[in-house]
Amino acid sequence: MRISNCRSCNGTDLNVVLDLGCHPISNGLLASYGEAAVEKRYPLEVALCADCALLQVTETIPPTVLYQQNYPYFSSASPALLAHATTAVDRLVHDLRLDTSSFVVEIACNDGYLLRNFVARKIPCLGIDPAVGPANHARAAGIPVINDFFSFRLADALAARGQLADLVIGNNVIAHVDAINDFVRGVERLLKPDGVAVFECAYAVHLVQKCEFDTIYHEHLFYHTLHGLTPLLLRHGLQIVDAEELPIHGGSLRIRAARSGSRTERLNGMLAHERTLGVDRPQWCEGLATRTRALRDSVKELLLAEKAKGRRIACYGAAAKGATLLNFLDLGAGFFEYAVDANPHKQGKLMPGQHIPIVPPRRLQEDPPDVVLLLVWNFAGEVLRQQHAYRAAGGRFLIPVPEPRWVEPETFVGEDRYALPQAGAFVDVSLPSRLPAVSAD
């Protein structure tokens, strides 16, 4: 279904700023080549609402299709994400003085990667998630989970039972919900009078400035800025009281919202920066489409040159962002020999669109390619560190975003230090957030 009105403010002045063509569902992994014959593709465009400054995709795919029973994303597969969650919980427990008398609700809890930190502290919590597989994993970790989509209806039912929350967490979900007004209204209903909501999502400033086009896919309905989020939350009685930028996922935004409270100086500074950028005007996105095509062509040229030399090429990371990149490159069947992914729920399946077989990471040592395209460039540090043996044996990585970078084997100079020739400096890749020349932070 193509939208004609803004999902947030209902405005009709939507300006398409980027068209990536038709794409399959990015997390729609295929069980066999036979399924490729019936694989569907949908337009993938991004538009800016001139009335409320909200970036959003123009097509809505029903959530029952996107988050099917065999939804393959399990957050616990990433050590970096686990560490990020632990650090976030430590800080929230300290700042909000949470204890065994508190109650925490996480919307889109996935496999419990974050809530298990509250369970370990004996802080009562509840997870809500529509995906059956991840929800079952969370339950196995001792986390109570409601296997459903979050909505005002569900929030009202919980509130009626007295299950009001001191803290509602929504990491990487506020960008995924078509009925966004119902969602925010539900969050407000679920909070105690002095409760706090914390959201993390991809930050559109990074998307536009660093051409992170591969973060665009049909699950990501929105690409948020503070200017776009503020009127949405205010409409339902919530206001942003604090915000910060995070390096996770190539550059994320974390906000705290409550019914009342004073803005922090950090939030005021970020709002001022957004005003300087002009994020509430269509001109802000001018050139994004041209820069995106240029980046794609640069990556494509490098890979085709390698293939022309007879070199074998594989991918690392069967993530949704990787599917967007691969389908936009559209290099054809057989160009990539395989895609490595550490998530066992993805192994044995095929990437959507390009139908690349997904295999375990050990394949890089057992059947090493000459070149690996790093699809999960947002976790570059983690991957490069884990694949020390492959690199030491002569393997090369191509990091595609925000600009193509080779990580050559001969640049190895120590346990966690590699030189990027184009950047002209050594970088510490022990953590993703410490790749300033490569990652988006």
C-alpha positions in Angstrom: 0.0 0.0 0.0 1.4 3.3 -1.0 0.8 6.2 1.4 -0.7 9.5 0.3 -0.5 11.1 3.7 2.1 11.4 6.4 1.8 8.6 8.9 2.4 11.0 11.7 0.7 14.3 11.0 -1.6 13.2 8.1 -0.1 16.0 5.9 -0.2 15.5 2.2 2.9 17.4 1.1 5.3 14.4 0.8 8.4 14.8 -1.3 10.3 11.7 -2.6 14.0 12.3 -1.9 15.4 8.8 -2.7 14.2 6.0 -4.9 16.1 2.7 -4.6 13.8 0.7 -7.0 11.9 -2.4 -6.2 13.3 -4.7 -3.4 12.2 -7.9 -1.7 11.6 -7.9 2.1 15.1 -7.5 3.5 14.6 -10.1 6.3 12.7 -12.4 4.0 15.3 -15.2 3.8 14.5 -18.0 1.5 14.5 -21.7 2.5 15.2 -22.9 -1.1 15.9 -21.7 -4.6 12.3 -22.8 -5.4 10.9 -20.0 -3.3 12.7 -17.5 -5.5 10.1 -18.0 -8.2 7.4 -16.5 -6.1 9.5 -13.9 -4.2 7.8 -10.5 -4.2 9.4 -7.1 -4.7 8.1 -3.8 -3.5 9.0 -0.1 -4.3 11.5 1.3 -1.9 11.3 5.1 -1.8 11.9 7.6 1.0 9.8 10.8 1.2 10.0 13.9 3.5 6.9 15.3 5.0 7.0 19.1 4.5 4.6 19.7 7.4 6.3 17.8 10.2 9.8 17.0 8.9 9.4 13.2 9.1 11.3 11.0 6.6 9.4 7.8 5.8 9.2 5.1 3.2 6.2 5.4 0.8 5.1 1.7 0.9 3.5 -0.1 3.8 3.9 -3.8 4.0 1.6 -5.5 6.6 3.5 -6.3 9.8 2.2 -9.8 9.7 4.2 -10.3 6.5 7.3 -8.5 7.8 7.5 -10.2 11.2 6.4 -13.7 10.3 6.9 -16.8 12.5 10.3 -17.5 11.1 11.6 -13.9 11.6 15.4 -14.5 11.6 16.7 -11.6 13.5 18.1 -12.5 17.0 19.9 -9.6 18.8 22.0 -11.9 21.0 24.0 -13.0 17.9 26.0 -9.7 18.2 28.5 -9.4 21.1 28.6 -5.6 20.4 24.9 -5.3 20.7 24.9 -7.3 24.0 27.6 -5.0 25.4 25.6 -2.0 24.3 22.5 -3.3 26.0 24.4 -4.0 29.3 25.9 -0.5 29.4 22.5 1.1 28.6 20.8 -0.9 31.4 23.5 0.0 33.9 23.0 3.6 33.2 19.2 3.5 33.3 19.2 1.6 36.6 21.5 4.3 38.1 19.8 7.4 36.6 16.2 6.3 37.3 17.0 4.5 40.6 15.3 1.3 39.6 15.1 -1.5 42.1 13.0 -4.6 42.9 9.9 -2.4 43.4 10.2 -1.0 39.8 8.5 -2.3 36.7 10.1 -2.2 33.2 8.5 -2.9 29.9 10.4 -3.4 26.7 8.5 -3.1 23.4 10.1 -5.3 20.7 12.2 -7.2 23.2 13.4 -9.7 20.6 15.2 -12.6 22.2 15.6 -10.9 25.6 19.1 -9.6 24.9 18.4 -6.4 26.9 15.8 -7.4 29.5 17.9 -10.3 30.8 20.0 -7.5 32.5 17.0 -6.5 34.5 16.2 -10.1 35.3 19.8 -10.5 36.7 19.1 -7.6 39.0 15.7 -9.0 40.0 13.9 -5.9 38.6 10.4 -7.0 37.4 10.1 -6.6 33.7 7.9 -7.6 30.8 8.7 -8.0 27.1 6.4 -7.5 24.2 7.3 -8.9 20.7 5.3 -10.3 17.8 8.0 -12.6 16.4 7.5 -16.2 17.8 11.1 -17.4 17.6 12.8 -14.5 19.4 10.0 -14.3 21.9 10.4 -18.0 22.8 14.2 -17.5 23.3 13.4 -14.6 25.7 11.0 -16.8 27.7 13.7 -19.5 27.9 15.9 -16.8 29.6 13.3 -16.3 32.3 11.7 -13.2 30.8 7.9 -12.9 30.7 6.9 -12.1 27.1 3.6 -11.1 25.5 3.8 -12.4 21.9 1.9 -9.7 20.2 2.3 -6.3 18.4 2.3 -3.4 20.8 -0.7 -1.1 20.5 -2.9 1.3 22.6 -5.3 -1.6 23.1 -2.6 -3.8 24.6 -1.3 -0.9 26.8 -4.7 -0.1 28.0 -5.3 -3.7 29.0 -2.0 -3.8 30.9 -2.8 -0.5 32.6 -6.2 -1.8 33.6 -4.5 -4.7 35.4 -2.3 -2.2 37.3 0.9 -3.0 35.2 2.0 0.6 34.8 5.7 1.1 34.0 8.4 3.1 35.6 10.3 2.7 32.4 9.2 1.8 28.9 12.1 0.9 26.5 11.7 0.8 22.7 15.0 0.1 20.9 14.8 0.1 17.2 11.0 -0.1 17.1 9.7 3.5 16.9 10.9 3.5 13.3 9.1 0.3 12.4 5.4 1.0 13.3 2.9 2.1 10.7 0.3 3.1 13.2 2.8 5.4 14.9 0.2 7.6 16.7 -1.5 4.6 18.2 1.9 3.3 19.3 2.9 6.6 21.1 -0.5 6.9 22.6 0.0 3.4 24.0 3.4 4.3 25.5 1.9 7.3 27.3 -1.0 5.1 28.6 1.5 2.5 29.9 3.7 4.9 31.9 3.2 5.7 35.6 2.6 9.5 36.2 6.4 10.0 36.6 7.4 7.2 34.2 10.1 7.6 31.5 10.2 6.3 28.0 13.5 5.6 26.3 13.7 5.1 22.5 16.7 4.3 20.3 16.5 4.5 16.5 18.6 5.2 13.5 19.4 8.9 13.3 18.4 10.4 9.9 21.1 13.0 10.2 23.6 10.2 9.7 21.6 8.6 6.9 21.6 11.9 4.9 25.1 13.2 5.8 26.9 9.9 5.4 24.8 8.3 2.7 23.8 5.3 4.7 21.2 4.2 2.1 21.5 0.6 3.1 19.7 1.3 6.4 16.6 1.9 4.2 14.3 -1.1 3.9 10.6 -1.8 4.3 10.7 -2.6 8.0 12.2 0.9 8.6 9.1 3.0 7.9 10.7 6.1 9.5 14.1 7.8 9.7 13.8 10.1 12.7 15.2 13.4 13.7 14.4 15.4 16.9 12.4 17.8 14.8 10.3 14.9 13.4 9.8 13.2 16.7 8.9 16.2 18.8 5.4 17.0 17.3 4.6 13.3 17.3 5.3 12.8 21.0 3.7 16.1 22.0 0.5 15.1 20.2 0.2 12.3 22.8 1.3 14.1 26.0 5.0 13.3 25.9 7.9 15.6 25.5 11.6 14.9 24.8 13.7 15.8 27.9 17.1 14.5 26.8 18.8 13.1 23.7 22.1 11.8 22.6 23.9 10.3 19.6 25.2 6.8 19.8 27.7 5.0 17.6 25.7 1.7 17.5 24.2 0.7 14.1 26.2 3.3 12.2 24.9 6.2 14.2 21.7 6.1 16.4 19.6 8.5 18.3 18.6 7.9 21.9 15.9 10.0 23.5 14.2 10.2 26.9 10.6 11.3 27.0 8.2 12.0 29.9 5.0 13.8 30.5 6.9 16.8 32.0 10.5 17.9 32.6 13.1 20.4 31.6 15.2 19.9 28.5 18.9 19.1 29.0 21.6 21.4 27.5 22.6 18.4 25.4 19.1 18.2 23.9 19.1 22.0 23.2 22.4 21.7 21.5 21.2 18.9 19.2 18.1 20.7 18.3 20.1 23.8 17.4 22.4 21.7 15.3 19.4 20.2 13.5 18.0 23.7 12.8 21.4 24.7 11.4 21.2 21.7 9.0 17.7 22.6 8.1 16.2 19.2 8.7 12.7 20.6 8.6 13.2 21.7 4.9 13.1 19.5 1.8 16.4 21.1 0.7 18.1 19.2 3.5 17.9 16.0 1.4 19.0 17.6 -1.9 21.8 15.5 -3.4 21.1 12.4 -1.4 19.9 10.4 -4.5 22.9 11.5 -6.5 25.4 10.7 -3.8 23.7 7.3 -3.2 24.0 6.3 -6.9 27.6 7.5 -6.9 28.4 5.4 -3.9 26.7 2.3 -5.4 28.7 2.8 -8.6 32.0 3.1 -6.8 31.4 -0.1 -4.8 30.2 -1.9 -8.0 33.3 -0.8 -9.9 35.7 -2.0 -7.3 34.0 -5.4 -7.1 33.7 -5.9 -10.9 37.5 -5.1 -11.1 38.2 -7.8 -8.6 36.0 -10.3 -10.4 37.7 -9.4 -13.8 41.0 -10.5 -12.2 39.5 -13.9 -11.4 39.2 -13.3 -7.7 36.6 -15.0 -5.6 34.2 -12.7 -3.7 32.0 -13.4 -0.7 29.9 -11.3 1.8 29.9 -11.0 5.5 26.6 -10.4 7.4 23.2 -11.6 6.1 21.5 -8.5 7.7 18.6 -6.5 6.3 20.9 -3.6 5.5 23.0 -6.1 3.5 20.0 -7.1 1.5 19.4 -3.5 0.5 23.0 -3.0 -0.5 23.2 -6.3 -2.5 19.9 -5.7 -4.3 20.8 -2.1 -5.2 24.2 -3.3 -6.5 22.3 -6.1 -8.4 25.5 -7.9 -9.6 23.5 -11.0 -10.5 23.4 -14.7 -9.6 26.7 -16.3 -8.7 28.7 -13.1 -8.4 29.1 -13.7 -4.6 29.9 -17.2 -3.6 28.3 -17.1 -0.2 27.3 -14.8 2.7 28.8 -15.5 6.1 26.6 -14.9 9.2 27.1 -16.0 12.8 23.3 -16.4 13.4 22.5 -20.1 13.2 18.9 -19.2 12.4 20.0 -17.7 9.1 22.5 -20.3 8.1 21.4 -22.7 5.3 19.0 -20.1 3.9 19.4 -17.7 0.9 19.6 -13.9 0.9 16.5 -12.3 -0.5 16.7 -11.0 -4.1 20.2 -12.1 -4.9 19.7 -15.6 -3.4 23.2 -15.9 -2.0 23.6 -19.0 0.3 24.2 -18.1 4.0 26.9 -20.1 5.7 28.7 -20.1 9.1 31.8 -17.9 9.7 34.1 -21.0 9.7 33.7 -21.1 5.9 36.1 -18.2 5.6 38.9 -20.4 6.9 37.7 -23.7 5.2 37.1 -22.2 1.7 38.6 -18.7 1.8 37.6 -16.1 -0.8 40.0 -13.5 -2.0 37.7 -10.6 -1.1 34.8 -10.1 1.4 32.3 -7.3 1.1 31.5 -6.3 4.7 27.7 -5.8 4.6 27.5 -5.2 8.4 30.0 -2.3 8.2 28.3 -0.9 11.4 30.0 -3.7 13.3 33.3 -3.4 11.4 35.4 -3.5 14.5 33.8 -6.6 15.9 34.0 -8.5 12.6 37.6 -7.5 11.8 38.7 -8.6 15.2 36.9 -11.9 15.0 38.3 -12.7 11.5 41.9 -12.2 12.4 42.8 -15.7 11.0 41.2 -15.0 7.7 43.0 -11.6 7.4 46.3 -13.0 8.5 46.1 -15.6 5.7 45.8 -12.8 3.2 42.0 -12.1 3.1 40.8 -8.6 2.2 37.7 -6.8 3.4 35.9 -4.1 1.4 33.9 -1.7 3.7 31.3 0.0 1.5 29.9 2.8 3.6 30.2 5.8 4.0 32.8 5.4 1.2 34.5 2.3 -0.1 37.6 1.3 2.0 39.9 -1.6 1.6 41.3 -3.3 4.7 44.3 -5.0 3.3 46.1 -7.9 5.0 49.5 -6.3 4.7 48.3 -3.4 6.9 48.2 -5.6 10.0 50.5 -4.0 12.6 49.2 -5.5 15.9 46.5 -7.4 17.6 43.7 -4.8 17.0 45.3 -2.2 14.7 45.0 -1.9 11.0 45.8 0.8 8.5 43.3 2.1 6.0 45.5 3.3 3.2 42.9 5.8 1.9 42.5 7.3 5.4 46.3 7.4 5.8 46.3 6.5 9.5 46.1 3.5 11.8 42.8 2.8 13.5 41.9 0.7 16.5 39.2 -1.7 15.5 38.7 -3.3 18.9 35.2 -1.6 19.0 32.9 -0.5 16.2 32.8 3.0 17.6 36.5 3.4 17.1 36.6 3.3 13.3 36.1 7.0 12.6 37.2 6.8 9.0 35.1 3.8 8.2 32.0 3.5 10.4 29.3 6.1 10.6 30.0 7.4 14.1 
